[in-house]
Amino acid sequence: MDDDDADYMQGSDDEDYGFEYDEDEEANESGSVDIENMYYQAKSKKEDHPEQALKDFRAIVEQEEEKGDWGFKALKQSTKLLYLTLHRPADALKTYTELLTYTKSAVTRNYSEKSINGILDYVGGGKGGNVDVDVLERFYQVTKDALVEAKNDRLSVKTNLKLAKLWLDRKEYGRLSRLIRELYDSTNKNGEDDQSQRGTQLLEIYALEIQMHNETRNFKKLKEIYNASNSVRSAIPHPRIMGVIKECGGKMWMGERQWNRASEDFFESFRNYDEAGSPQRIQVLKYLVLANMLTGSEVNPFDSQETKPYKNDSQIKAMTDLVDAYQRREVFAAEKIIGDNRSTIMDDAFIAAYIGELLRSLRTQYLIDLIKPYTRLELSFLAKQLNVKIQEVEELLIGLILEGKVEGRIDQVGMRLELDRKQTLEKRRYAALEKWTEALDGVHSAIIGKSGTGVRGGPGVEGMGGLGLPPEAFVGGGADRW
């Protein structure tokens, strides 16, 4: 028995409640039983004799004097047979179009919506494999026409959202763009009375559009839609929708090298996917770990209550090991983890794009720690320690010198790094002396200020004699005595 059939099964009851039926009622009941029997007999032939089953289903539709449940069920089974088993999409579209006429009054609204969604899932490939997009578009178009005629705006929007998701999955960006514009128009027309419903629909549309811009790398529009989604206040979105928006936001911030903001959005995305039970939470958790390492944070991302249960997940284990190696500044261990876990790390194009940045950050930290005790080092020695080419070591050192993290210069003739330890010490001494001099100037100004407000001796340095401090205390050899 199909799940759909179960919705209409009536429980049998042998008790006699004393009701009397006239002859017409008895005839109607008898006819209904006959049609029900015909339906289940036809259904039993679907696998072995699909053509005969198709004829039997058609006989049910023709035998019903008024459009009813069994005719609707027969048309639904015929549509599935024609589309999935007999591979005759044009004929399937005809029976489906006929089925849609039953949704006005022959069956309940909930049952018709469930049936329509089920058929569209089959046609969309969710249960039927590859599909001609032109055929798919015709199925959705007749559905939307029927829903407009029935004035079922809610299901019309849901159907368009379902189709938009299919276009996104199939990378049909031209069709998707046109449909998104249509969705915006319908939301503006129909959502004015219920701001919460309008806000929720807007976020669903934003989620689709932001994914499209992310995949087409239109970062300017992506940021525009991302900011618009943050401005929606009156909405009760499904957590999966917010997971999508925040995931794309995190990727956007990563592209701008704003690691902290990316980390925040990835965490929100993970939290929403986790609440929705979406398997995408695992992938986003990897992105969160990556962003967290790029911030240079010493905080382990798996210390939080939300992420801790996934620390030992088989798909996450490689990332947790990478975090440990990063925090211990173990370059070789990190490289080995990445090499041994290509399927869980490098096979994701987004992660792979930032692994080079991550290793560069790790090597930079390792390099700073490595050169601390020395005043002169061969670049070949450093290259060997980092297991990279001399040219890459030179690039890392130039970056550190320009950023002021390393005091020294590179002797490109001798291929050596010469650290200015003496110069650094002298700079520190001069800086300390400069601070001390500034402090003395402050004391001097304060004393002069007091002498100018009535202290004996009058204004100026000469007036300091009134405080027992001779002028030579502030100039020449007197400064040494001071």
C-alpha positions in Angstrom: 0.0 0.0 0.0 1.3 3.5 -0.9 1.5 6.0 1.9 -0.8 8.2 -0.1 -3.4 5.4 -0.2 -3.2 5.1 3.6 -4.6 8.6 3.9 -7.9 7.5 2.5 -8.3 4.1 4.0 -11.4 3.7 6.1 -11.5 1.4 9.0 -14.0 -1.5 8.5 -16.6 -2.1 11.1 -18.9 -5.1 11.3 -21.2 -3.6 13.9 -24.8 -2.7 12.8 -25.7 0.7 14.0 -29.2 0.4 12.7 -28.9 2.9 9.8 -31.1 2.3 6.9 -29.9 3.2 3.3 -32.2 3.8 0.4 -31.6 2.0 -2.9 -29.6 5.0 -4.4 -27.2 5.0 -1.5 -26.7 1.3 -1.7 -26.0 1.6 -5.4 -23.5 4.4 -4.8 -21.7 2.3 -2.1 -21.6 -0.7 -4.4 -20.2 1.4 -7.2 -17.5 2.8 -4.9 -16.5 -0.6 -3.8 -16.2 -1.8 -7.4 -14.0 1.1 -8.3 -11.8 0.6 -5.3 -11.4 -3.1 -6.2 -10.5 -2.0 -9.8 -7.8 0.4 -8.4 -6.0 -2.2 -6.4 -6.2 -4.8 -9.2 -4.7 -2.3 -11.6 -2.0 -1.4 -9.0 -1.0 -5.1 -8.6 -0.1 -5.2 -12.4 2.2 -2.2 -12.3 5.5 -4.1 -12.1 4.8 -7.1 -14.4 2.2 -5.6 -16.8 2.6 -1.8 -16.8 0.7 -1.3 -20.1 -2.3 -3.3 -18.9 -2.2 -1.4 -15.5 -2.3 1.8 -17.4 -5.5 0.8 -19.3 -7.1 -0.3 -16.0 -6.3 3.0 -14.4 -7.8 4.9 -17.3 -11.0 2.7 -17.0 -11.3 3.9 -13.4 -11.1 7.6 -14.5 -13.8 7.0 -17.2 -16.1 5.0 -14.9 -16.3 7.7 -12.2 -19.4 9.8 -12.9 -18.0 12.7 -10.9 -14.3 13.5 -10.2 -13.4 11.7 -7.0 -10.6 10.2 -4.9 -10.1 7.0 -6.9 -9.9 8.8 -10.2 -7.3 11.1 -8.7 -5.3 8.1 -7.4 -5.6 6.4 -10.8 -4.2 9.5 -12.6 -1.4 9.8 -10.1 -0.4 6.2 -10.6 -0.6 6.6 -14.4 1.7 9.6 -14.3 4.3 7.7 -12.3 4.0 4.7 -14.6 4.4 6.8 -17.8 7.2 8.8 -16.5 9.3 6.4 -14.5 8.6 2.9 -16.0 7.5 3.5 -19.6 9.6 6.7 -20.1 7.0 8.6 -21.9 7.2 12.1 -20.4 4.9 13.8 -22.9 2.1 11.3 -22.0 2.9 11.6 -18.3 2.5 15.4 -18.6 -1.0 14.9 -20.1 -2.2 12.7 -17.2 -0.6 15.1 -14.7 -2.4 18.0 -16.2 -5.7 16.1 -16.0 -4.9 15.2 -12.4 -4.5 18.9 -11.5 -8.1 19.6 -12.4 -9.1 17.3 -9.5 -7.4 19.5 -6.9 -10.1 22.2 -7.1 -12.8 20.2 -5.3 -12.4 16.4 -5.7 -9.7 15.9 -3.0 -8.6 17.7 0.1 -6.1 20.5 -0.2 -3.5 18.8 2.0 -3.7 15.6 0.1 -3.5 17.3 -3.3 -0.4 19.3 -2.1 1.3 16.2 -0.9 0.6 14.4 -4.2 1.8 17.4 -6.3 5.0 17.6 -4.3 5.6 13.9 -4.7 5.2 13.9 -8.4 7.4 17.0 -8.8 10.1 15.2 -6.8 10.0 12.3 -9.2 10.1 14.5 -12.2 12.9 16.6 -10.7 15.1 13.6 -10.5 15.0 13.2 -6.7 13.6 9.7 -7.3 14.0 9.3 -11.0 17.5 10.1 -12.0 18.4 12.4 -14.9 15.7 14.5 -16.5 15.3 16.8 -19.5 15.2 20.3 -18.1 12.6 21.4 -20.7 10.3 18.6 -19.6 10.8 19.6 -16.0 10.0 23.2 -16.8 6.7 22.2 -18.5 5.7 20.1 -15.5 6.3 23.1 -13.2 4.6 25.5 -15.6 1.3 23.5 -15.7 1.5 23.2 -11.9 1.9 27.0 -11.5 -1.0 27.7 -13.9 -3.3 25.4 -12.0 -2.3 26.9 -8.7 -2.9 30.4 -10.0 -6.3 29.4 -11.2 -7.1 27.8 -7.8 -5.7 31.0 -6.1 -3.4 28.9 -4.0 -0.7 31.5 -3.5 1.0 29.7 -0.6 1.6 26.5 -2.6 2.5 28.5 -5.7 5.4 30.2 -3.9 6.5 26.8 -2.4 6.4 25.3 -5.9 8.6 28.1 -7.3 11.0 27.7 -4.4 11.3 24.0 -5.1 11.9 24.6 -8.8 14.5 27.3 -8.0 16.4 24.8 -5.8 16.4 22.4 -8.7 17.8 25.0 -11.1 20.5 25.8 -8.5 21.4 22.1 -8.2 21.6 21.7 -12.0 23.5 25.0 -12.3 20.8 26.5 -14.6 21.7 30.0 -13.5 19.8 31.8 -16.3 16.5 30.0 -15.5 17.2 30.5 -11.8 17.8 34.3 -12.2 14.4 34.7 -13.9 12.6 32.6 -11.3 14.2 34.5 -8.4 12.8 37.8 -9.9 9.4 36.2 -10.2 9.6 35.1 -6.5 10.5 38.6 -5.4 7.5 40.0 -7.3 5.1 37.5 -5.8 6.5 38.0 -2.3 6.0 41.8 -2.6 2.4 41.3 -3.8 1.3 38.6 -1.4 3.3 39.1 1.8 2.2 42.6 2.9 -0.5 41.5 5.4 1.7 39.0 7.2 5.2 40.5 7.7 6.5 37.4 9.4 5.5 35.2 6.4 7.0 37.8 4.0 10.2 37.9 5.9 10.5 34.2 6.0 9.9 33.9 2.3 12.5 36.6 1.6 15.1 34.8 3.6 14.4 31.6 1.5 14.9 33.6 -1.7 18.0 35.2 -0.3 19.4 31.8 0.5 19.0 30.7 -3.1 20.3 33.8 -4.6 23.4 34.0 -2.3 24.3 30.4 -3.2 24.0 31.3 -6.9 26.3 34.3 -6.5 28.8 32.2 -4.5 29.0 29.6 -7.2 29.3 32.1 -10.0 31.8 34.1 -7.9 29.9 37.3 -8.1 31.1 38.6 -4.8 29.8 42.1 -5.1 26.2 40.8 -5.4 26.8 38.2 -2.8 27.8 40.8 -0.3 24.7 42.9 -1.2 22.3 40.0 -0.7 24.2 38.9 2.5 23.7 42.4 4.0 20.0 42.4 2.9 19.5 39.1 4.7 20.9 40.6 7.9 18.4 43.4 7.8 15.3 41.1 7.8 13.8 41.2 11.3 10.3 39.8 11.2 10.9 36.3 10.1 10.8 32.7 11.5 13.1 30.9 9.0 13.9 27.2 9.0 17.4 26.8 10.6 18.6 25.2 7.4 18.0 28.5 5.6 20.1 30.5 8.1 22.8 27.8 7.8 23.0 28.4 4.1 23.2 32.2 4.4 25.8 32.1 7.2 27.9 29.5 5.3 28.0 31.7 2.2 28.8 34.7 4.5 31.7 32.8 6.0 33.1 32.0 2.5 32.7 35.6 1.6 34.7 36.8 4.6 37.4 34.2 3.9 37.7 35.7 0.4 38.3 39.1 2.0 40.8 37.5 4.4 38.7 38.6 7.4 39.3 35.4 9.3 37.6 36.4 12.5 34.3 37.3 10.8 34.5 34.2 8.8 34.9 32.1 11.9 31.9 33.8 13.5 29.7 33.1 10.5 30.8 29.5 10.1 30.0 28.9 13.8 26.5 30.3 13.3 26.1 28.2 10.2 27.2 25.0 12.0 24.9 25.7 14.9 21.9 26.2 12.5 22.7 23.1 10.4 23.1 21.1 13.6 19.7 22.2 14.8 18.2 21.3 11.4 19.9 17.9 11.4 21.6 18.7 8.1 24.6 16.6 7.1 26.2 19.9 5.8 27.1 20.6 9.5 30.2 18.4 9.2 31.5 20.3 6.1 30.9 23.7 7.7 32.6 22.5 10.9 35.7 21.9 8.8 35.5 25.4 7.5 35.1 26.7 11.0 38.3 24.9 12.1 40.2 26.2 9.1 39.1 29.8 9.7 39.9 29.5 13.4 43.5 28.4 12.6 43.9 31.3 10.2 43.0 33.8 12.9 46.0 32.5 14.8 43.8 31.9 17.8 45.2 29.6 20.6 41.6 28.6 21.5 40.7 25.1 20.3 37.4 25.3 18.3 36.3 21.9 19.7 36.3 23.3 23.3 32.8 24.8 22.8 29.7 22.9 23.9 28.2 22.8 20.4 31.3 21.4 18.6 32.7 19.0 21.3 30.4 16.1 20.4 31.9 16.0 16.9 35.6 16.1 17.9 36.1 12.3 17.3 33.8 12.1 14.2 35.6 10.1 11.5 35.3 12.9 9.0 36.5 15.5 11.5 39.3 13.6 13.1 41.9 14.8 10.5 40.9 18.5 11.2 41.3 18.0 15.0 44.7 16.5 14.4 45.6 19.5 12.2 44.5 21.9 14.9 46.8 20.1 17.5 49.8 20.2 15.1 49.1 23.9 14.3 49.0 24.9 18.0 52.3 23.0 18.6 53.9 24.7 15.6 54.7 21.2 14.1 55.1 22.0 10.4 56.0 18.5 9.3 53.2 16.9 11.3 50.7 19.3 9.7 52.0 18.5 6.2 51.7 14.7 6.9 48.2 15.0 8.2 47.1 16.9 5.1 48.9 14.4 2.8 47.4 11.4 4.6 43.8 12.7 4.6 43.3 14.1 1.1 39.8 12.7 0.9 38.6 14.6 4.0 40.7 17.8 3.6 42.0 18.5 0.1 39.2 17.0 -1.9 37.1 20.0 -0.8 38.0 22.8 -3.3 37.2 25.5 -0.7 39.5 24.1 2.0 42.2 23.3 -0.6 42.2 27.0 -1.7 43.3 28.0 1.9 45.6 25.2 2.9 48.5 27.0 1.3 47.7 30.1 3.4 47.5 27.9 6.5 50.8 26.3 5.9 52.4 29.6 5.2 51.1 31.0 8.5 52.4 27.9 10.3 55.8 28.1 8.7 56.0 31.8 9.5 55.4 31.1 13.2 57.9 28.2 13.2 60.5 30.4 11.4 60.2 33.2 14.0 60.8 30.7 16.8 63.7 29.1 14.9 65.8 32.2 14.4 65.4 33.7 17.9 68.8 32.4 19.3 70.9 33.4 16.2 72.5 36.4 14.7 73.3 34.9 11.3 71.8 31.9 9.5 72.2 30.3 6.1 69.0 30.3 4.0 69.8 26.7 2.9 69.7 25.7 6.6 66.3 27.3 7.1 64.9 25.8 3.9 66.0 22.3 5.2 64.4 22.9 8.5 61.1 23.9 6.9 61.4 21.3 4.1 60.8 24.0 1.4 62.8 25.6 -1.4 65.3 28.4 -0.6 63.2 30.9 -2.7 60.1 30.3 -0.4 62.2 30.8 2.7 63.5 34.1 1.2 59.9 35.2 0.5 58.8 34.4 4.0 61.7 36.3 5.5 61.1 39.3 3.3 57.5 39.4 4.5 58.5 39.2 8.1 61.2 42.0 7.7 58.6 44.3 6.0 56.1 43.6 8.7 58.6 44.5 11.4 58.5 41.0 12.9 62.1 40.4 12.2 65.0 42.9 12.6 67.6 42.1 10.0 68.5 41.9 6.3 69.1 39.2 3.7 72.5 39.0 2.1 71.5 37.7 -1.3 75.2 37.2 -2.4 76.0 35.0 0.6 72.4 33.8 0.8 72.3 34.5 4.5 69.9 36.1 7.0 71.8 38.6 9.2 69.9 39.6 12.3 70.4 43.1 13.9 70.6 42.0 17.5 73.0 44.9 18.5 70.9 47.4 16.6 67.8 46.1 18.2 69.4 46.4 21.7 70.5 50.0 21.0 67.1 50.9 19.7 65.6 49.6 22.9 68.1 51.7 25.0 67.4 54.8 23.0 63.6 54.2 23.4 64.1 53.9 27.2 66.2 57.1 27.3 63.6 58.9 25.2 60.8 57.9 27.6 63.0 59.0 30.6 63.7 62.4 28.9 60.0 62.9 28.3 59.3 62.2 31.9 62.0 64.8 33.0 60.4 67.3 30.6 57.1 66.7 32.3 58.5 67.4 35.7 60.4 70.5 34.4 57.1 71.9 32.9 55.2 71.2 36.1 57.8 73.0 38.3 57.9 76.0 35.9 54.1 76.1 36.0 54.2 76.4 39.8 57.0 79.1 39.7 54.8 81.1 37.4 51.9 81.2 39.9 53.6 83.1 42.7 56.5 80.9 43.9 59.5 83.0 45.0 62.0 83.7 42.3 59.5 84.5 39.5 59.0 82.7 36.2 61.7 80.9 34.2 64.6 78.6 35.1 66.1 81.2 37.3 63.1 81.0 39.5 64.0 77.5 40.4 66.6 78.9 42.8 63.6 79.7 45.0 63.1 75.9 45.4 66.8 75.3 46.0 67.5 74.0 42.5 70.2 75.9 40.6 69.9 76.6 36.9 72.9 74.4 36.1 70.9 71.4 37.3 69.0 71.5 34.0 71.8 72.3 31.6 75.3 71.1 30.9 77.0 69.1 33.7 74.1 69.9 36.0 72.0 67.5 34.1 74.2 64.6 35.1 73.9 65.6 38.8 70.1 65.7 38.4 
